[in-house]
Amino acid sequence: MSPATARTPQVRRIMNDTPPTPPRKPWSVIAVGGLFLLAAFAVVYALRAPGPAASVAAGSGITGNVDEILNAALALKRESQFAKAEVILKQACIEHPTEQRLFIEYAEILGVLKRPDEAYANYTKAIGIGPRTAALELAAGTTANMATGLSNKLAEAEKHYAAAQAMDRTDWKAPLFLAQIQIKIGTPEKFEEAKKNLLIAAKLQPEMATPWGTLADLALRENKPEIALQHIAKARELEPQVTLWRVVQARALKRQNKPEDAIKLLVGLDDAQIREPGVLATMAECFGMLQRPADAAKVYSKASDSNTDNGEWALEAALWWEKAADKAAMLKYAQRADAMGQDGAAAVLERAKHK
């Protein structure tokens, strides 16, 4: 009977009795300080090709019982039954404290369950057991960055990403993620290091726009819109369908005091794209520079009307209607924002009532 089917009573009980956990998204894109970064616990799944577990050498003393546990956990992962896999792997790590593969699999499950601090602890244990691989260091860096109880998480993430880069100079992920951590650290020295790493990532993955878009964002932070436009032109050439790159280009044009050109880039977007991060604010700011507060208000009003639960959009609409001296519209959207409990809405509503 194969290890996958010849399960111990404990493994059979857990697989049959533990309630399933709903599947999670394996990765997402989030905004951090104006930059949109890949951020996910389960990014390690994408990094393992082959993964760290596959790097364990033959003859390392792996027993059939350990293989059985790993096969059982893999089967549960495929069915998105992560809680069951966690129970199996937690006990297995206690029983086999020197088996690296178990700690890697356990860390991955904890990551999917959105418990990055525990996941990071298990990745560091796996690194300590050895062997160290670039993929394992990359996974550890990602979870360190997401940890909430790690006081020096950025320094730890930087250390792991730098180690991954040193181990594998052909992989674009390490320099890209390292650069984004260095940007979050935020010192001038780290900014310069980040620029170098972004160029390395761009060279290793020439069809990827993210390094160029991030370089453009950095140039805007340094108030260098001309350089930002050069970088973002490359990003848009590679990914013309991505709204974010259009927004960065519009921000650079706005910084050059060209709000009309910036608006032209954005007015053609459809309703869904206009609601993507950064679009509404950039459009409104440009209309404001052109002394057209009513047009700015209309942008936010339309968005708010499409989603009346969004208090932020309602508040922005109220503020722009206030600048446009439309008392009735200001009151309408201030009331909506206040009803949603939006911070600052009560004060705006009070002003609207006394206009």
N, C-alpha and C positions, 0 to 999 in steps of 0.2 A: 504493500500500500504506500502511496506517495506521501511525502511530508505534508502536502497541502490537504490531504484527506485524512491522514492518520493523526488526528488532533488529540491532545490530552484532554481529560475531562474538564479542566479549568478553561481551556481555550474554547471547547465546544459550548460550555455554559455561557461564557461571555458573548460569543457570537450569536447565540440563540436568544438570550434573555435581555441584553442591554438595549434600551430604547434608542432608535436611530437619531442622529443629529442632522438637521437640514444642511444641504450643501452650501458652501461658501464660494464667493467669487475668488478665483485664484490670484487676481491682481487688479489693481486699479491705478488711476492717475489722479494725483492730488496736487493742489496748489500749495507751495511753501514759499513765502516771501516773494511772490511774483513768478516763481519758477514752477513749472509743472513737472513733478518727479514721479518716476515709477516707485510705488511704495506698496509692498505687500509682504505678508508673512510667507505666503505660498509661492512667492517668486522663486523659491528654491526648486520648485518642480521644473520650472523652465530652465534653471541653471544646470540641472542634473542630466547632461547628455554627453557621456554617461555621468551618473551622479556620484557623490562621494562614497556611497555605500558600495558601489561597484569597484572601488579602488582597493578594497581589502584583498590582500594577497592570498593566493592559494596556499593551503597548508597552515593557516593561521589558527587552527584548532576549533573551527566552527563545527558545532555539533548539529545533528539532525534536529534536535529540539529547538535550537536557535533558528535554523532554517524554517522549521514549521511555524514558529512564531512570526517570522518575517513574512512568510507566505500568507498566513492568516490576516496579518495587518494589511498587507497589500490588497487582499480580496475585499476587506472592509473599506479601504480607501476608495476602491473602484466603485463601491456602492454608496459612497459618501456617508458611511456610518463611522464618523470620526470618533465619536465618544466611545464606541466599542473598541476601536483600535487603540485609543488612549489607555484604556484599562489593561489591555493585554501588554502593551509596550512598557507601561509604568512598572508593572510587576517584573517583566522580563529584565529591565535595566537593574533592578535590585538583585535579581538572581544571577545576572551575568554582567558584573560591573566593569569588565574589561573588553566587552564586545562593542566595538565602535559602531557597527551597523545599527544596533538597537537604539543607541543614543541619537543617531542621525534621524532614524525614522520617528522616534518619539518627539524630537524637536520639530520635525515637519508637521506632525499632527497638532502639537501645541500651537504652532503658528497659524494653522488653518482655524483653530478654535479661538484665535485672537487672544492668545496669552503669550505675548512676545518675551516678557521677562523670563518666564519658565523655559521658553524655547531657546533663548540665548544661553541660559545656564547649561542646557543640554548640548548645545553646539560647542561650547567651550570645553565641556567634558569630552566630547568626541575628538576635538582637536588635541586635547591632552593625551588621549589614548593613542592617537595616531593611526594611520599616517595622515599628515596634513596634505590637503590638496587645494588648488585654487578655487574649485567649486565650493568646498566646505568653508573656506575663509570668506568667500562671497556671501554665502548664506548666513554666516555668523555676523557679517557686517550689516546685512539687511535687517536682521532681527535686533541687533544692538541699536540701530537707528530708530526702530519702532518701540523700543522698551520705554516704559514709563517710570520704573523705579531705579534706573541706572543713571546716577548723577553725572557721569562723564561719558554719556552714550555717544556723543559725536566723536570724541577722541577715540573711543573703542571702535566705532564703525570705521573711522579713518584708518586705524591700525590694521583692521582686517582687510579692507579694500586694498590698501597698499601692499599687504602681503600677497593677496590674490594677484595683483598686477605683477609683482616680482616673480611669482611662480609661473605665470602664463602671459607672455607679452603679446600673444596673438588674439586675446579675447577683448572685445570692445567694452564689455560690461564693467569690468573693474575700473578702467580710467573714467568712464562716464559716471558711475556711482560715486567714485572717489571725488570727482570734481564737484558733484552736487553736495556732498557732505562738506567739502571745503568752503563752498559758497555759504552754506548754513553757518559754519563757524564764523565767517564774516570779516576776518581781519584782512588788511591789504595784502599781506604776504600770502595768505591762503587764496585770495582772489587770483593772484598771479599764478600760483600753482594750479588752480582750477582751470585757468585758460589753457595752460600747457596740456593738461589731461584731456580737456575737451577736444583739442586739436588732434591728440593721439587717437581718441575714440572716433573722430571723424575720418581719420586716415584708415583705421582698421575696418570701419563700417561706412564706406562712402555713400551708400544709398540711404543712410539714416539722417533725418533732419534735426533731431533733438540736440546734438552738439552745437549746430549753428544757431538754432533758436535760443539756446541757453547763452551762447556767446553774445547774441544780440541783446538779451535781457541784461547781461552784465554790463555791456557798453552803455545801456540806458541808465543803469545805476551810477555809472561813472560820468554821466552827462555827456556822452559822446554819441549823439544821434546819427552822425554821418557813418561812423563805424557800425553802429547798430543796423543801419539800413543795408550795408554791405553784407553783413552776416545773415540778416533775415531774408534777403533776396535769395540766398542759397537754400535756406530752409523752405521757402515757398516754392522754389523750383523743384525740390525733391518731394514735397508734400503739399501741392496746391490746394487740396481739399480740406486741410486742417485749419479750422477757424482761428486757433490760437496764434498761428504765425501771422495771420492777417491783422490780428489785434496788436501784436508787437510792432508790426510795420506801421500801423496807424498811430500808436503811441510815439514812435520815433518821429513821424511827420508832425504830430502835435508838438513835440519838443522843439522842432524846427520852426514853430509858429506857422504851420501850414494846416490849420484845422479843416479847411474845405477839402483838401486832398485826403486827409484822414477819413472824413465822413464818406467820401466817395468809395473808399475801400469797404465800408461797413453797411451802407444803406441797401446794397443788393443782397444781403444775407436774408435767408428765410427766417420765419418766426422762431423756429427751434434753435437756429444758430445764434440769433440775437440774444437768446437767453443763456448762452454759454458764458462761462466766467470772463469778465473783463469787457465784454462787448457793450453792455448798457452803459457802464460808467464812462468808457472812452467816448462813446457817441454823445452822451450828455455833456461831458466836459468840453468837447469840441463845439457843440451848439452854444455852450456858455461863452466860449471864447469869441464866438461870432455875434454875441449879444442877442441870442435867440432862445431865451429861457423857456418859452412856450413849446418850442420843438423838443427841447430836452425833457420837459414835463410830459409831452405826449409819448415819448419813447418809454418812459417808466410807467405811465398810465396804462398803455397798451399791454405791457408785460404784467402789470398788477391785475388788470382785468382778466387776463388769461389764467392767472393763478392767485386767487384772492386770499389764499393762505400764506402768501409770502409777505410778511410784514415789512421787510427791508425795502422791497420795491415800492410798496405803498407809501412808506415814509419818504423815500427819495422823490416820488411823484409829488407828494405834498410840499416838500421843500422847494422843488422847482416851480410848482404853481404859485408858491408864495413869491418867488422872484419875478414871476410873470404877472403878479398882481391880480390873479384870479382867485378871489376869496372862496367862492362856492366850490371850485375844484379842490382847493387846498383843504377845505373842511372835509370834503368827501374822503379823500385819501388819508388824511390825518386820523379820521375816525376809524377807517379800516385798519390802519397800522396800530392804533391804540388797542383795538379789539383783539389783535393778534399778540398783544403784549410786547411789541417791539420797543427796544430801548430807545429813549428819547422821544417817543411818539406822544407821550402825555403833554410834554412842554409845547410841542408843535400844535397839538390840538387846542391847547389853552390859548395860544396866540391866534389860531384861526377863529376861535369863537369871539375874539375881541377885535377882530379886524373891522 
